[in-house]
Amino acid sequence: MQKKIDENIVPEIDYLVFRRCTPEWRIKRDMIDFYDITYVTAGKARYTIDGKDYVVGEGDLLCIPPGHTRVAISMPDNLMHCFALNFSVYDITGTPARLPFPLISQIGIRRDLIRHCHELITAWVEKEPGYLIKTRGVLLLILHILFEHIVYNIDSSNRDYRVKKVCRHIATHYAEKFGDSRKKT
């Protein structure tokens, strides 16, 4: 029996960045009190989490939960490019919530995820009126994609665009009266 996962979560964003590491890039040893999700789009980096070493590379998703110690350094011969998201997650009552993601997942390069990460960072940096609602919404969309892929083993990125288009049309027009579309002369 699969354990039910509570999806009634509210994120509170602390920090967002698209990072192109330099040879000198590093994260100093620190115990974090937030989620650190890093999605690697190119290159590699070495992370030490709670004293254990990991090398993350292209297509890896690193999800470090609160309460863990992390250190990271770049690999000068193959510099990492990544999206880094630091945030807290609460349930709808305001109680801290846990995400069910493993420490490292190989999710591949997903254009939909990259597009949403760019949208999230742009909204965060521009800080237009209502940006907090938008950034929380886009982060929830990103988390939804990660839930689908990692937790539920659904890969929506490879669905045929024509099927998506038909489904979108049906959802948009389902309440309309179905009738004969032929012209009467």
N, C-alpha and C positions, 0 to 999 in steps of 0.2 A: 504494500500500500504506500503510495507516494505521499510524503508529508505535505500538508497544505502550506503554501507560502503566502504570507500576508503582503499583499500588494498595495495596501492603503498607506503609502509612504509620502512624506513631504521632504524634499531636499532643501538644505540651506547651504548655499555656495559660499566658499571662502576664497578660492583662488582658481583661476583658469589660465591656461597658456598653450599656444602651439610653440614647441621648443625645438630649435635646431641646435643641438649641443655643440660646444666648442671642445677642443682637446682638454681645456682646463675645467670643464663643467663637473660639478659634484654637488651632492647633497650631504651636508654634515650629519653626523650621528645625532638622531633625535627620536624621542618617543612621540608618536603622533596621536592626536585626539580627534581625528577626522578620517574619512576615507580618502585614500590616495589612489585614484584610478589613472593609470598611464597606459595609453594605447600607442604602441610603437608602429610607425608607418614606414620607417627605413632605419637601417643601421642597427647598432647594438649598444647595450650598456650593462654594467655589472651592478647589481643590487645586493646588499647584505641585509637580510631581514631576520631579526632576532638571532643574529650570529651565523646564519646559514647563507651561503653565496648562491646567487642565481644570475644567469646571463639571459637577458631578454632581447628579442630581436623582432624583425619585421613580422607584423601580424599578431604579435603577442599582446594580451591584455593583462596588465598587472593590477591586482586589486588588493591593496594593503588596508586592512580594517583598523579602526581606532585601537589604541593600546599596544601597538607593535613598534619596535625600534627599527629604523631604516637608515641605511647609508647607501649612497650611489656614486659611481664614477663613470665617466665616459670611456669609451674604447677608442683611442685616437686613430686607429687604423680603419674604423668603421663607425663614424659618428652617428648617434641616434637622432632621429626626428620623431617627435611624439606629441600627442595631446596629453596634457596633465590636468586633472580635475581634482581639486581638494574640496570636499563638502561633508556635511553631516546629514544624517537621515533620521527622521522622526516618524512615528506613526501618527495617526490623526488626533491622538490625545496629547501629543507633545513628548511622548516617551521615546528615548533613543531606540532606533530600529536597527536590525542587522540585515545586510545584503547576503544572499546565498551563493556568492561567487567564490570560486577557488582562488588561491593566491595568484596563479598564472593560468591563463587559458590561451590556446592558440586559436584565434578566431579568423585569421587571414586578413587580407586587405579588403575592407568593405566600403564601397563608395558611398552607400547610404549613411553609414556611421561617420565617415570623414566629412560629408556634407553637413550633417547635423552638428558635429563638433565645431566646424568653422562658423556655422550660424550662431551657436552658443557663445563662442568667444567674441564674435563681432557684436552681438547684442550686449554682452557684458562690458566690452570696452567702450562702445558708443554711449551707453547709459541714457538712451532715449526715455521719455516718459513711459512708465509701465514696464521698464526693462526687467524688474524683478519677477513679474508674472511671466514674461516671455522666457527668461532664462530658466526659471523653474520648470516651465512647460517643456522647453527643448531638452533640458536635462532628464526629465521624466520620459521623454520620447527615446532618448539615448538608452536609459535604463531599461525601457520596454524592449528595445532591440536586443540588449544584452540578456535579459530574461528569456526572450524567445530562443536565442541561439544557445546560451550556456545552460539554462535551467530546463527549458522545455524541448530542446533539440529540434527547433523549427528554424529552417533557414529561409526566411522570406525574401532574401536578396536574389535568389535564383528563380523566383517565380516569373513566368512569361509575362512580359509587359502587356500583351494583348489580353490575357486573363485578368490582370489587375485593372485594365481599362474597362472591361465588361463589368466586372464586379463594382467598380466605382460608379458606372452608369446606372446599374440596377439599384444601388444604394441611394443614388441621387433622385431617381425617378420612380421608385417603387410605389409611391402613393398615387401616381397619376393613373387616370383611367386608361385601360388597355383597349385599343380600338383598331379599326381597319384604317391603315395608313395610306391605302390607295386612293388616288384622287378620283372623284366622281365627275363624269362629263355629262 
